[in-house]
Amino acid sequence: MISLKSAIAVISGLAMMLLVGPNVQAESDNHMIPQASESVASNQKHPSGHRQARKPAQNQTIDRAPASETRLAQATKPEIANKSHRLILQVNSNEPAMMNLVLNNATNVAQYYRELGEAVSIEVVTFGPGLHMLRDDTSPVKPRIEVLAMSHPEISFKACGNTQENMRKAENKDINLIAQATVVKSGVVRVMELQEQGWSYIKP
């Protein structure tokens, strides 16, 4: 049988364990709670840390967009500036009204592209009765051509050599042309060859 002293000692030991156990657990909990609190506080302070880290990349993308547009605009400008236009105007009639209409068209086209800053070449090709436009002795538009040639050097004038020779034989005299005219062997062939090279063709 257990003696009275042994029973008292066992009971006292159990009582001490009951009293000390909760205190130790409380102290352990107290050490863990601040750490958890600090972690929660940190998360609350920076709830979107990952999203904030990505924002600079988004900003960089936005900043690069205008630069790309600028480069595209710069690349496009030279193409516009280098674009050129080429026009043939045919004259095969000895009518002053027709000749003046051709000069009006040439002047308007030259001025239009000059204002745009784009290059243009305009060639007035005469043959048959239209050669009178460039004859020194019969041209009804000689003064106007002289002025036009100084203000618009992009406009040139071609005279058919075949027509010039036929007129020389028919009139039995040399056919002199104005200073702004350049002789080509055949006016019709000149028009055809320019069209084959991509020139635009207009007969008023």
C-alpha positions in Angstrom: 0.0 0.0 0.0 1.1 3.6 -0.7 2.1 5.5 2.3 0.4 8.7 3.2 3.6 10.7 2.5 3.9 9.2 -1.0 0.3 10.0 -1.9 0.8 13.6 -0.7 3.9 14.0 -2.9 2.2 12.7 -6.0 -0.8 15.0 -5.5 1.6 18.0 -5.0 3.4 17.1 -8.2 0.2 16.9 -10.2 -0.9 20.2 -8.9 2.4 21.9 -9.9 2.1 20.5 -13.4 -1.4 21.9 -13.8 -0.3 25.3 -12.6 2.9 25.6 -14.6 1.7 24.1 -17.9 -0.8 26.9 -18.9 1.8 29.5 -18.1 4.5 28.0 -20.3 2.0 27.6 -23.2 0.9 31.3 -22.8 4.5 32.4 -22.9 5.1 30.4 -26.0 2.0 31.8 -27.6 3.1 35.3 -26.7 6.4 34.8 -28.5 4.6 33.6 -31.7 1.9 36.2 -31.8 4.2 39.3 -32.3 5.9 37.5 -35.2 2.6 36.7 -36.8 1.4 40.3 -36.2 4.5 41.7 -37.8 3.9 39.5 -40.9 0.2 40.6 -41.1 1.2 44.2 -40.7 3.8 43.9 -43.4 1.2 42.3 -45.8 -1.3 45.0 -45.0 1.2 47.7 -45.6 2.2 46.3 -49.0 -0.9 44.4 -50.2 0.1 44.6 -53.9 3.8 44.3 -53.8 3.9 42.1 -56.9 1.7 44.4 -58.9 3.9 47.4 -57.9 6.9 45.6 -59.2 5.3 45.2 -62.6 4.2 48.8 -63.0 7.5 50.1 -64.1 7.5 47.6 -67.0 4.1 48.9 -68.0 5.3 52.5 -67.9 8.2 51.6 -70.0 5.9 50.1 -72.6 3.8 53.3 -72.6 6.9 55.5 -72.9 8.2 53.5 -75.9 5.0 53.8 -77.9 5.4 57.5 -78.8 9.0 56.8 -79.8 7.9 54.1 -82.2 5.3 56.4 -83.7 7.9 59.1 -84.1 10.3 56.7 -85.9 7.4 55.7 -88.2 6.6 59.3 -89.0 10.3 60.0 -89.7 10.5 57.0 -91.9 7.4 58.1 -93.8 8.5 61.7 -94.5 11.4 60.9 -96.8 9.1 58.6 -98.8 6.7 61.5 -99.4 9.5 64.0 -100.0 11.2 61.7 -102.6 7.9 60.9 -104.4 8.0 62.3 -108.0 5.4 62.8 -110.7 5.8 62.8 -114.5 3.3 64.2 -117.0 3.1 64.4 -120.8 0.9 67.1 -122.4 0.3 66.6 -126.1 -0.3 69.4 -128.6 -1.1 68.5 -132.2 -3.5 71.4 -133.1 -2.7 74.9 -134.3 -5.4 76.5 -132.2 -4.3 79.3 -129.8 -7.0 78.3 -127.3 -5.7 74.7 -127.1 -2.1 75.9 -126.7 -3.1 78.2 -123.8 -5.1 75.4 -122.2 -2.0 73.2 -122.2 0.1 76.0 -120.6 -2.6 76.5 -118.0 -2.6 72.8 -117.2 1.2 72.7 -117.0 1.3 75.7 -114.7 -1.4 74.4 -112.3 0.2 70.9 -112.0 3.7 72.4 -111.4 2.4 74.8 -108.8 0.3 72.1 -107.0 3.3 69.8 -106.4 5.6 72.7 -105.6 3.3 73.6 -102.7 3.4 70.0 -101.6 7.2 69.9 -101.8 7.1 67.0 -104.3 9.0 66.7 -107.5 7.3 66.9 -110.8 8.4 66.8 -114.5 6.1 68.1 -117.2 6.9 67.7 -120.9 4.8 69.4 -123.6 5.2 67.4 -126.8 4.2 69.1 -130.1 3.9 67.5 -133.5 1.8 68.0 -136.7 0.0 71.4 -136.8 0.8 71.7 -133.0 4.4 72.5 -133.9 3.3 76.1 -134.5 3.2 76.5 -130.8 7.1 76.3 -130.8 7.8 78.0 -134.1 9.7 81.2 -133.6 7.8 83.0 -136.4 4.2 81.7 -135.9 3.8 80.9 -132.1 0.8 82.7 -130.6 2.1 81.8 -127.1 5.8 82.6 -127.5 5.9 85.4 -124.8 4.0 83.3 -122.3 6.4 80.3 -122.8 9.4 82.6 -122.2 8.0 83.7 -118.9 6.8 80.2 -117.9 10.2 78.7 -118.6 11.9 81.1 -116.1 9.3 80.5 -113.3 8.8 76.8 -113.8 11.9 75.0 -115.0 10.2 71.7 -114.4 8.2 72.3 -117.6 10.0 71.4 -120.9 8.9 71.7 -124.5 9.6 69.1 -127.3 9.3 69.7 -131.0 8.8 66.9 -133.5 11.7 66.7 -135.9 9.7 64.9 -138.6 7.1 67.7 -138.6 9.8 70.4 -138.7 11.4 68.8 -141.8 8.0 68.4 -143.5 7.2 72.1 -142.9 10.7 73.1 -144.2 10.0 71.2 -147.5 6.4 72.5 -147.8 7.4 76.2 -147.1 10.8 75.9 -148.8 12.5 77.6 -145.8 14.2 76.8 -142.5 11.8 76.4 -139.6 13.3 78.1 -136.6 12.0 77.2 -133.2 11.9 79.3 -130.0 14.8 79.0 -127.6 12.8 76.9 -125.1 12.1 74.1 -127.6 14.1 70.9 -127.9 13.9 68.8 -131.0 13.1 65.1 -130.8 13.1 62.8 -133.9 9.4 61.9 -133.6 6.8 63.6 -131.4 4.5 60.5 -131.5 7.3 58.1 -130.6 8.4 60.5 -127.8 4.9 60.3 -126.3 4.8 56.5 -126.6 8.2 56.0 -125.0 7.4 58.2 -122.1 4.2 56.3 -121.5 6.1 53.1 -121.5 8.4 54.5 -118.8 5.3 55.2 -116.6 4.6 58.9 -117.4 1.0 60.0 -117.2 -0.5 61.2 -120.5 -3.0 64.0 -121.1 -4.3 65.4 -124.4 -6.5 68.5 -123.6 
